[in-house]
């Protein structure tokens, strides 16, 4: 079992930047797939970005490509999401998630562990 804790959310003006962090407690991420998802009021949870730990490859939703960057630390205990050029459409609760098995990275139903979420609000 792994506990995920997000931090770094807040209120920012467009076109500002924020960096979100996700820390794993209990176990290192190791061979997990780790992803970021977001959910805006009245909308379904959507994929933002993910990293395949074995390969180090990163994947991004079309809506954030070129603006968001996902990274990891050497100890495999923390992942970060650098968010640049934010706009009001990015306003949502952002969640860190992890899964041990399975292919793919963009389906929230395939993830086993979730953080509590951190609010990101972008004003115009």
Order of alpha helices (4+ residues) and beta strands (2+ residues): beta-beta-beta-beta-beta-beta-beta-beta-beta-beta-beta
